[in-house]
Each structure stands twice: as C-alpha cells, then as structure tokens.
Amino acid sequence: MKKTSPALRTGEATVQTTEALEPTAVDIERGRRLFAAECRFVHAAQRLDHLPAPSGPEIAFAGRSNVGKSSLLNALTGRHALARVSHTPGRTRQLNFFDLGNRLTLVDMPGYGYARASKDIKEDWQGMMFDFLRGRPTLRRVMLLLDARIEVKPADIAVMKLLDRAAVTFQIVLTKIDSVKPRDLARKRADAEALARAHPAAHPVVLASSSDTGAGIAELRAELAAVCDA
C-alpha cells in the first residue's frame, strides 16, 4: 500500500518521495476480520530462555514509555483491557505475547527512554531486546511508535540504529494524532518519513493513529493484515 512519486528536484538535490496509498475496501475488510478474532495473552518473558517457541508470524510494538503502546493494542483488538495501560512510565519490564486468532502474535515490548527507569531496564534494550530482535525468525516487523505531539528524542534514534543493526524491518507509527493540528501533523509525518529514509531497516510508509478517536486504526489493521499474509 505505497506508491513512489517522481523525483522532486530541490536546488541541486534530487529527493525521491514515498506516499502511502489509501487501503482498498478489501484491505480494510481483511484487517477488520483479522482483528475481529479472539486475542488473548499467552506468555510473558523476562529472559531469552523464557521465550515461547517460534511458530507463526509475529509483529512487535516498540516505543518510548507512555507513547501509547498498550492503548494502541487495545484499540486494534477492540478490547478495553487486553494490554494493561499504566500511568507509571517504564513499568512494563518484559515481552508480552498475545495470540490473535491463531494467525498472528502481537508482542508488546518494554518502553524505553524513561529517565527514571532502572539501569536494568536500560540494559535490557542493549541486551535481551537486541538479542530477541536479531534472533527471532518469526518476527515479521516492528511497529515503532512515536508520539506525534513531541519531537523525536535521542532514545528513539538509538532504537532505530539498534533495529538497523538487528536487520529487522520497522515501521513508524505516529500516535495521539487527535491532539495535533493538521498542519503540525503534516510536518510531523514529513519528518518521520525523512527519518525512515535515513535508516536501511525502516519501511518507507509512515502510519498515523489515535487510540482515543479511532483515527487510522482501520488502516493500521489493514497494514498488519498484509504483513501477516505476506
């Protein structure tokens, strides 16, 4: 669901732009049917030797603490309490696995970048999380969530570089877009697309969503269904 527009010439530089195609009605329905299935928590792991055995396709969700990972998982699956929403940043300290209709596993990763997080949590992203990303054969994509209300932080860039090193495809998803004016959101999306172009492991299409209003949820479901079926 993407298209590449002709190269745009700005000064002496040539810039290739990539735009998301609107998903078709068939795409939307495929996503709706996938996420209408039962979704249930199946496993939690704090160490690599506690990981479940690889089976079907997996999609992981990563982002800074309080970026809205749990809220987005709840919105995608239509459950109010599938993933626990914490008001304490840095609380999630493990990989949580959710089975979606025996077709797809959703993985909620620990948040990063919280200043008061313990040293162990920070080291996890350099140790256990990197090893999980690099060594998980069933991991199809990481959805990297960025808060549309704030600027990208050094921790976000560090995780993008880590994903590049792990050679895991990641896709940027802007969250909380209901709190951003249209002009600011357009700038934020353009900035995110530029970031994606700068990282070899990044998917070029940037998605945008709001767990509160439901904006972009159907399109995100369609994208994840396409990844699942690929």
C-alpha positions, 0 to 999 in steps of 0.5 A: 500500500505505497506508491513512489512519486517522481523525483522532486528536484530541490536546488541541486538535490534530487529527493525521491518521495514515498506516499502511502496509498489509501487501503482498498475496501478489501484491505480494510475488510481483511484487517477488520476480520483479522482483528475481529478474532479472539486475542488473548495473552499467552506468555510473558518473558523476562529472559531469552530462555523464557521465550515461547517457541517460534511458530507463526508470524509475529509483529512487535510494538516498540516505543518510548514509555507512555507513547501509547503502546498498550492503548494502541493494542487495545484499540486494534483488538477492540478490547478495553483491557487486553494490554494493561495501560499504566500511568507509571512510565517504564513499568512494563519490564518484559515481552508480552505475547498475545495470540490473535486468532491463531494467525498472528502474535502481537508482542508488546515490548518494554518502553524505553527512554524513561529517565527514571527507569532502572539501569536494568531496564536500560540494559535490557534494550542493549541486551535481551531486546537486541538479542530477541530482535536479531534472533527471532525468525518469526518476527515479521516487523516492528511497529515503532511508535512515536508520539506525534505531539513531541519531537523525536528524542535521542532514545528513539534514534538509538532504537532505530540504529539498534533495529538497523543493526538487528536487520529487522524491518520497522515501521513508524507509527505516529500516535495521539494524532487527535491532539495535533493540528493538521498542519503540525501533523503534516510536518510531523509525518514529513519528518518521520518519513525523512527519518525512515529514509535515513535508516536501511531497516525502516519501511518507507510508509509512515502510519498515523493513529489515535487510540482515543478517536479511532483515527487510522486504526482501520488502516493500521489493521489493514497494514498488519493484515498484509504483513501477516499474509505476506 
